[in-house]
Amino acid sequence: MNTGIVTDYNNSLHRYRGIGTYTNILIASLKKYDTVNSYTEIAQNEKIKSSIQILHYPFFDFFKRTLKVYKNIKTVVTIHDIIPIKFSEHFPSGMQGTINFWLQKKQLRMVDAIITDSQCSKSDIHSILGISDNIIHVVGIAYGGNDKLVTRDAAFPLRLNTGLTVSYPFLLYVGDINWNKNIIGLIRAFSKLKSQHRALNKLHLLLVGKAFTGPNIPELVEIQKAVKTSGYAEDIIYAGFVSQDELYSLYRAASVYVQPSWYEGFGLPVLDALGRGTLVVSSNASSLPEVGGDAVLYFDPARIEDMVRCLFTALTLPKTKREHLIKAGMKQAGFFTMKRMAQDTIRVYQSVLDIP
């Protein structure tokens, strides 16, 4: 079985986002745990060799024509979530985007299998896009936990490559700034937490992600306004892009990792945080409970006071309870292995070729 994996996204912004991370983990997992079949990385417009039996698109853009189905090649596509369609009022596509969505959906109905990250996303793809359950397969993303563990004492204070110095204690968020991430809600909750609990006067909020120091797109402008009016602007830090080693250190040293999202197709930062021994507080929406299991403290993202309550609980947990959750989190991350991801993906490939 020879599978081609389309990796043209590597030359775009997706390289530094979840799609890039997913594709890199996918390829590494398959090459490490499959010594029988072969895998070829293919650019978007590259001519497909006759030896390719399956073409796997590890991304799906609703508003750009990225998917092409070939007559004599089985096609697999990964759809991580359908957030831009489910919440279309927050993701305007324009006329061209609407046309492209119609064309993409037409191609999608011709594929042999769809891979998605969670049961939540599978349900959305079936109910909103009208795709048959039978061709949608859930394959969780692997936790890449082979990094060297860093103790809090060894890591901090940490001077990042950008020159920023990060001191303990701090709440950590890692990711993008799209509407569904609910960064405004996180800033409001942080402000209330600080104002209601004077003992937390030294607590900071660290926002990590390339978009936080990128061009002033509307989402970033709104976040900057929220920070300025929060009353705690000096305690909210934009870390921007950090190296992998720095990110691992930040996870390990954070008092709490917080995922405030309105909606997620998976929530890879939650898995990364759990696997690195970080206490996690998360929204209870969409797929996030699938990822965090019983190792996470959950809140309703629609209720700021609930987020505040949950954060305060996490920050003041007795040592034994905290250690119990951290151990449970590392165990939870251990369910999402590269081997399991490779095996589950290979089963999808075999199913489209009718290989038992």
KANORUR-V848835 format. One record per backbone hydrogen bond with DSSP energy under -1.0 kcal/mol. NH is the residue of the N-H (numbers start at 1). CO is the residue of the C=O. E is the energy in kcal/mol with one decimal. If there is no record, write none. Layout:
# KANORUR-V848835
NH:CO:E
NH:CO:E
This chain:
# KANORUR-V848835
3:38:-2.5
4:54:-3.3
5:40:-3.1
6:56:-2.3
7:42:-2.4
10:7:-1.9
11:8:-1.8
12:9:-2.7
15:12:-1.6
16:13:-1.5
17:14:-1.7
20:14:-1.6
21:17:-2.1
22:18:-2.9
23:19:-2.5
24:20:-2.2
25:21:-2.4
26:22:-2.9
27:23:-2.5
28:24:-2.2
29:25:-2.6
30:26:-2.5
31:27:-2.4
32:28:-1.6
33:29:-2.3
34:30:-1.6
38:1:-2.2
40:3:-2.6
42:5:-2.5
46:43:-1.5
52:49:-1.6
53:2:-2.7
54:2:-1.5
55:74:-3.0
56:4:-3.4
57:76:-2.9
66:64:-1.9
74:53:-2.3
76:55:-2.7
77:113:-1.9
78:57:-3.0
79:115:-2.5
85:82:-1.3
86:82:-3.0
87:83:-2.6
88:85:-1.1
90:87:-2.1
98:94:-2.1
99:95:-2.0
100:96:-2.7
101:97:-2.4
102:98:-1.8
103:99:-2.0
104:100:-3.1
105:101:-2.6
106:102:-1.6
107:103:-1.9
108:104:-2.4
109:105:-1.4
110:107:-1.8
111:108:-1.3
112:75:-2.0
113:75:-1.4
114:135:-3.3
115:77:-2.4
116:137:-2.6
122:118:-2.0
123:119:-2.4
124:120:-1.7
125:121:-2.8
126:122:-2.3
127:123:-2.7
128:124:-3.0
131:125:-1.3
135:132:-1.2
136:133:-1.4
137:114:-3.1
139:116:-2.8
143:336:-3.6
145:143:-1.5
155:151:-1.7
156:152:-1.7
158:166:-2.1
160:164:-3.3
163:160:-2.1
166:158:-3.0
171:204:-3.1
172:256:-2.3
173:206:-2.2
175:208:-2.5
181:178:-1.9
182:179:-1.8
186:182:-1.7
187:183:-2.4
188:184:-2.3
189:185:-2.4
190:186:-2.5
191:187:-2.2
192:188:-2.3
193:189:-2.7
194:190:-2.3
195:191:-2.2
196:192:-2.3
197:193:-1.3
200:197:-2.2
201:198:-1.3
203:200:-1.8
204:169:-1.3
205:235:-2.6
206:171:-3.0
207:237:-3.1
208:173:-2.9
209:240:-1.7
212:209:-1.5
213:210:-1.2
217:215:-2.4
221:217:-2.2
222:218:-2.1
223:219:-1.8
224:220:-2.7
225:221:-2.1
226:222:-2.2
227:223:-2.3
228:224:-2.3
229:225:-1.9
230:227:-1.1
235:232:-1.6
236:233:-1.2
237:205:-3.1
239:207:-2.6
240:207:-1.1
247:243:-2.6
248:244:-2.5
249:245:-1.8
250:246:-2.4
251:247:-2.5
252:248:-2.2
253:249:-1.8
254:250:-1.6
255:170:-2.3
257:279:-2.9
258:172:-2.7
259:281:-2.2
262:180:-2.7
263:180:-1.3
271:267:-1.2
272:268:-2.6
273:269:-2.6
274:270:-2.5
275:271:-2.4
277:274:-1.6
278:273:-2.3
281:257:-2.9
282:297:-2.6
283:259:-2.6
284:299:-2.2
287:264:-1.4
288:285:-1.6
290:287:-1.2
291:287:-1.3
292:288:-2.7
293:289:-1.9
295:292:-1.8
297:280:-2.1
299:282:-1.8
303:300:-2.0
307:303:-1.6
308:304:-2.5
309:305:-2.6
310:306:-2.3
311:307:-2.5
312:308:-2.5
313:309:-2.4
314:310:-2.3
315:311:-2.4
316:312:-1.3
322:318:-2.6
323:319:-2.7
324:320:-1.9
325:321:-2.2
326:322:-2.3
327:323:-2.3
328:324:-2.2
329:325:-2.3
330:326:-2.0
331:327:-1.9
332:328:-2.4
333:329:-2.4
334:330:-1.3
335:332:-1.5
336:333:-1.4
337:335:-1.1
341:337:-2.1
342:338:-2.5
343:339:-2.7
344:340:-2.6
345:341:-2.1
346:342:-2.6
347:343:-1.9
348:344:-1.3
349:345:-2.1
350:346:-2.9
351:347:-1.9
352:348:-1.5
353:349:-1.1
355:350:-2.9
